[in-house]
Amino acid sequence: MISRCSCRAFARAWRRCFGPAVAFGCSVAWLAGCSDARFEPLPTYEETSLGDAAPKPGADAHADVVSEPSGPCAPEDPSAIGVPALEGDGWVIKLESTKPSLYEGQVRAHEFYANQPPLIADILVCNGDYENPNIKVGLSNHHYTWSYDDPKDAPQQGYIVNVHAVPTSDAIDGAIHGGVGDGSRVRVWGFEVDRIDYPGGAYWTDSGCNTLLITNFCVD
């Protein structure tokens, strides 16, 4: 039986001992069937706007776009979306929802990897106050951390999301590998993944992060 680490419990224990200025974002994974799903379309640019309520770190942050992207996109029309395949060579994806999510912001850390298909990268997308360089971030082995030294740097709005990237096309794979770098600005659309099942009972799931089946990817 494969066990999940209790990252949130560890984070709570850490904050009790060391205070609230350090936070953890965790995901754990080890590499069964899927039901038919209807996918909601992406909203049009005219219909979207940023809300006043800022999602909290690790929350399911469904941000909206505020302008058309200025950089390259995969596919080229970011409003286009298809029904992604939920099965591949030795893996099956179960989604959390058929409602697409959008995360946009500055990439402050990233890791590429090739040994956990269909996952290809971890991308730490920071929005709002979490783009402040005085907020320190770290990313390693699918886990992220963030902290600040001065209370005046405590984030009041925005979010930080660790996107575990599952591309739905070679074009998106290429856009991620070719466009993601620390300091780049990205917009990532896709469907939240609950778990990925592999033969023999092995599986991937996350805790506190966002595994995303990416249907659209833009670099600003």
C-alpha positions as CSV (number, residue, x, y, z in Angstrom):
1,M,0.0,0.0,0.0
2,I,1.4,3.4,-1.0
3,S,1.0,6.1,1.7
4,R,0.5,9.8,1.3
5,C,2.7,12.2,3.3
6,S,0.8,14.6,5.6
7,C,2.4,17.8,4.4
8,R,-0.3,20.1,5.8
9,A,0.1,18.5,9.3
10,F,3.8,19.1,9.1
11,A,3.3,22.7,8.0
12,R,0.9,23.3,10.9
13,A,3.4,21.9,13.4
14,W,6.2,24.0,11.9
15,R,4.1,27.2,12.2
16,R,3.2,26.4,15.8
17,C,6.9,26.2,16.6
18,F,8.4,28.9,14.3
19,G,5.6,31.3,13.6
20,P,3.5,32.1,10.6
21,A,6.2,33.6,8.3
22,V,7.0,30.2,6.7
23,A,4.6,28.2,4.7
24,F,4.8,24.9,2.9
25,G,3.2,23.7,-0.3
26,C,3.4,19.9,-0.6
27,S,2.6,17.2,-3.1
28,V,3.5,13.6,-2.9
29,A,3.1,11.1,-5.6
30,W,3.7,7.6,-6.6
31,L,3.6,6.7,-9.8
32,A,-8.2,3.0,-12.5
33,G,-10.5,3.8,-14.9
34,C,-12.2,6.9,-16.0
35,S,-15.8,7.8,-16.6
36,D,-17.0,9.9,-19.6
37,A,-16.9,13.6,-18.9
38,R,-18.3,16.8,-20.4
39,F,-15.9,19.6,-20.5
40,E,-16.9,23.2,-19.9
41,P,-15.5,25.7,-22.5
42,L,-12.9,28.4,-21.6
43,P,-14.5,31.8,-20.9
44,T,-14.1,34.4,-23.6
45,Y,-11.8,37.4,-22.9
46,E,-14.8,39.7,-22.8
47,E,-16.5,37.6,-20.1
48,T,-13.5,37.5,-17.7
49,S,-12.1,39.8,-15.0
50,L,-10.1,39.5,-11.8
51,G,-12.2,39.2,-8.7
52,D,-11.6,41.1,-5.5
53,A,-11.2,38.0,-3.4
54,A,-7.6,36.7,-3.6
55,P,-7.2,32.9,-3.3
56,K,-5.0,31.7,-0.5
57,P,-1.8,29.8,-1.0
58,G,-2.5,26.2,-2.0
59,A,-6.2,27.0,-2.6
60,D,-8.0,26.1,-5.8
61,A,-7.3,29.5,-7.4
62,H,-9.5,29.9,-10.5
63,A,-8.0,33.2,-11.7
64,D,-9.4,34.9,-14.8
65,V,-7.6,36.7,-17.6
66,V,-7.7,40.5,-17.9
67,S,-6.2,41.0,-21.3
68,E,-5.2,39.0,-24.4
69,P,-1.7,37.4,-24.1
70,S,1.1,39.2,-25.9
71,G,3.4,36.3,-26.3
72,P,3.3,32.9,-28.1
73,C,0.5,30.5,-27.2
74,A,0.0,26.8,-27.7
75,P,-2.5,26.4,-29.4
76,E,-2.2,29.7,-31.1
77,D,-5.8,30.6,-30.3
78,P,-6.0,30.5,-26.5
79,S,-9.8,30.5,-26.6
80,A,-9.8,27.1,-28.4
81,I,-10.0,24.0,-26.3
82,G,-10.5,20.4,-27.1
83,V,-11.5,17.4,-25.1
84,P,-8.2,16.1,-23.7
85,A,-7.4,12.4,-23.7
86,L,-7.6,10.8,-20.3
87,E,-5.7,7.7,-21.2
88,G,-2.2,7.1,-22.5
89,D,0.6,4.6,-22.7
90,G,0.3,2.9,-19.4
91,W,-1.6,5.6,-17.5
92,V,-5.2,6.8,-16.8
93,I,-6.2,10.2,-15.5
94,K,-9.1,10.9,-13.1
95,L,-10.1,14.6,-13.0
96,E,-11.3,16.6,-10.0
97,S,-13.6,18.7,-12.2
98,T,-14.5,19.3,-15.8
99,K,-14.4,23.1,-15.2
100,P,-11.2,24.5,-16.6
101,S,-8.8,26.5,-14.3
102,L,-6.5,29.4,-15.2
103,Y,-3.4,30.4,-13.4
104,E,-1.4,33.4,-14.5
105,G,1.7,35.1,-13.0
106,Q,5.4,35.0,-12.8
107,V,7.4,31.8,-12.8
108,R,9.7,32.0,-9.7
109,A,10.9,28.4,-9.8
110,H,10.6,25.4,-12.0
111,E,11.8,21.9,-12.5
112,F,11.7,19.7,-15.7
113,Y,11.7,15.9,-15.5
114,A,11.3,13.0,-17.9
115,N,10.8,10.0,-15.6
116,Q,7.2,10.4,-14.6
117,P,5.0,10.5,-17.7
118,P,2.7,12.1,-18.5
119,L,4.0,14.7,-16.1
120,I,6.8,16.8,-17.5
121,A,7.5,19.7,-15.1
122,D,6.7,21.6,-11.8
123,I,6.1,25.3,-12.4
124,L,5.8,27.6,-9.4
125,V,3.4,30.4,-10.6
126,C,3.3,33.4,-8.4
127,N,0.7,36.1,-8.6
128,G,0.2,39.5,-6.9
129,D,2.2,40.0,-3.7
130,Y,3.8,36.6,-4.1
131,E,5.9,38.1,-7.0
132,N,7.7,40.3,-4.4
133,P,11.4,39.3,-4.5
134,N,11.4,39.8,-0.7
135,I,9.2,36.7,-0.4
136,K,11.6,33.8,-0.7
137,V,10.4,30.7,-2.6
138,G,11.9,27.2,-3.0
139,L,11.0,24.2,-5.1
140,S,12.4,20.7,-4.8
141,N,11.1,17.2,-5.4
142,H,7.5,18.4,-6.1
143,H,7.4,20.4,-2.9
144,Y,7.5,24.2,-2.6
145,T,8.2,26.6,0.3
146,W,7.7,30.3,0.7
147,S,8.8,32.7,3.5
148,Y,9.5,36.3,4.4
149,D,11.7,38.0,7.0
150,D,10.0,41.4,7.4
151,P,6.3,41.4,8.5
152,K,5.6,44.3,6.0
153,D,6.3,41.8,3.2
154,A,3.5,39.5,4.3
155,P,1.3,38.9,1.2
156,Q,-2.1,40.4,1.3
157,Q,-3.4,39.4,-2.2
158,G,-2.5,37.0,-5.0
159,Y,-1.6,33.4,-4.8
160,I,1.2,30.9,-5.3
161,V,0.5,27.7,-7.2
162,N,2.8,24.7,-7.8
163,V,1.5,23.4,-11.2
164,H,2.4,19.8,-11.9
165,A,2.3,20.0,-15.7
166,V,0.6,17.3,-17.9
167,P,0.6,18.6,-21.5
168,T,-2.2,17.5,-23.8
169,S,-0.2,18.0,-27.0
170,D,3.3,18.1,-28.4
171,A,2.9,21.9,-29.0
172,I,2.1,22.5,-25.4
173,D,5.0,20.3,-24.3
174,G,7.3,22.3,-26.6
175,A,5.9,25.7,-25.3
176,I,6.5,24.7,-21.7
177,H,10.0,23.5,-22.3
178,G,10.8,26.4,-24.6
179,G,9.0,29.2,-22.7
180,V,9.3,28.4,-19.0
181,G,12.1,30.1,-17.1
182,D,12.5,31.8,-13.8
183,G,11.1,35.3,-14.2
184,S,8.9,34.5,-17.3
185,R,5.2,35.3,-17.1
186,V,2.8,32.6,-18.1
187,R,-0.9,31.8,-18.4
188,V,-1.8,28.2,-17.9
189,W,-5.3,26.8,-18.6
190,G,-6.3,23.2,-17.9
191,F,-8.2,20.7,-15.9
192,E,-7.4,19.8,-12.3
193,V,-6.2,16.2,-11.9
194,D,-7.3,14.1,-9.0
195,R,-4.9,11.2,-9.6
196,I,-3.0,9.3,-12.3
197,D,-3.2,5.5,-12.2
198,Y,-0.5,3.2,-13.4
199,P,-0.3,-0.6,-13.9
200,G,0.1,-2.7,-10.8
201,G,-1.7,-0.3,-8.5
202,A,0.8,2.5,-8.5
203,Y,-0.5,6.1,-8.7
204,W,0.3,9.8,-8.6
205,T,-1.7,12.3,-6.6
206,D,-0.9,15.6,-4.9
207,S,-1.6,17.2,-1.6
208,G,-1.8,21.0,-1.5
209,C,-0.6,21.6,-5.1
210,N,-2.3,21.5,-8.5
211,T,-1.7,18.7,-11.0
212,L,-3.0,20.2,-14.2
213,L,-4.0,18.6,-17.5
214,I,-2.9,21.6,-19.6
215,T,-4.9,22.5,-22.7
216,N,-3.6,26.0,-23.3
217,F,-0.2,27.6,-22.4
218,C,0.8,31.2,-23.1
219,V,4.0,33.1,-22.4
220,D,3.6,36.9,-22.0
